[in-house]
Amino acid sequence: AKPIVSINQKYPLQAFGIPFLNTYRALVNLCTIIVILAVDFSMIFPQRFHKRYTNGFSLMDTGVGSFIFSHALVAPESRYNIITESRVQRVKRCLISSSMLIILGCGRLFVTWLTDYSVSEEEYGKHWNFFFTLACVKLLTTIIFCALPASATKFSWAIATVIGVSYQCLLSLAEFKDWIIIGDNKNGSYTGDFVHSNRPGLFSSIGYCSLYLFGVQVGRLIFQEKSRWIDHAKCFEKLAMIAASSGFITWLLHAHIDKSSRMIANLTFVIWQITHNTILLVSSYVVDLICAMYSSPEKPLIPGQCESCSDRKSRPNCCCLLSAINKNQLFFFLIGNVLTGVVNLAIKTGSVDTIPALGALFAYGTAVSGLTCLLFVFNINTKFW
């Protein structure tokens, strides 16, 4: 066996970025893509894993929260490079990226209308979808950071707490929650003006802003300089403490304040998502540290990557799936959504037996992963803005 790296030796994975973060983000994307199609096959996806449209916990409820949290971890505010940009540059960059998300959201809305594709209005509303939520969160959080001094990023957790608690008070004390769920007509319909037709998507964005800001704070912890083993031990300890404390707070909120609701993204849901995602981060970190113990600075063991991943110019022939997903995350998510729609239009997924359903899911996963790896092999980045 290889000797264990000394406690004072430089962490061998440091030069390759933050592998456990890359692994976590890629796996969140991969699991999301698999589940969005699997849920349509009733024979292989149990009902208990389906979304809870009012209250409760389920596997499908973690998708949007994990996606937003994972993006917050690598936001400019998390990576300590916000000081190099002016407020105008930050707003401009945000407007460009948000406009692309809005275009994608409009495209999804048009395609679902054109193909008469079944979409549950209880999830976001009549016209709203995930791309609009993501764009809204990016715009609102950028405005918040630009309105405050640059040093305010150190206290993202405090800003997130104020937003989350204020939103929860509005939901609990002003009967705002009931209005979001059942509307003016008291029957849960999504008719009328734009706000009333899309109230879950519009107002849940406030909760997702709070989640994003909490994610920025966790990201700042992850991106702190770590050159010694003791630095990684402290980071690991803090992440574990965040997971444990947020889990306890989730239990308190769910039992005594308000049950978790993905539909309105209340405070209980936000804290639950912090718990869920920090547990995933801690799990990935454990794998990193174990690999580091049996690595050397010259030949590090990097989970999910080969040597070619870190040297794309001289070693282009690499198709590691996790690295490929991280390079083109939005493309991976988009092509998964498109192929999910194609499969649902081509076959009646609800009546497919177990073996054909597994076969369709395997073919779908292979196609999405294969296309993403193909882009990675040719070093193509689809994010042009």
Secondary structure, DSSP 8 states (H G I E B T S, - for coil): ------TTS--TTGGG--HHHHHHHHHHHHHHHHHHHHTT-TTTS-GGGS--SSS---GGGHHHHHHHHHHHHTSTTTTT-GGGS-HHHHHHHHHHHHHHHHHHHHHHHHHHHHTT----HHHH-SS--HHHHHHHHHHHHHHHHHHS-GGGGGGHHHHHHHHHHHHHHHHHHSSHHHHHHHTTTTS----SSHHHHTHHHHHHHHHHHHHHHHHHHHHHHHTS---SHHHHHHHHHHHHHHHHHHHHHHHHHHHHT----TTTT-HHHHHHHHHHHHHHHHHHHHHHHHHHHT--SSS---TT--GGGG-TTT------HHHHHHHTHHHHHHHHHHHHHHHHHHS-GGG--HHHHHHHHHHHHHHHHHHHHHHHHTT------
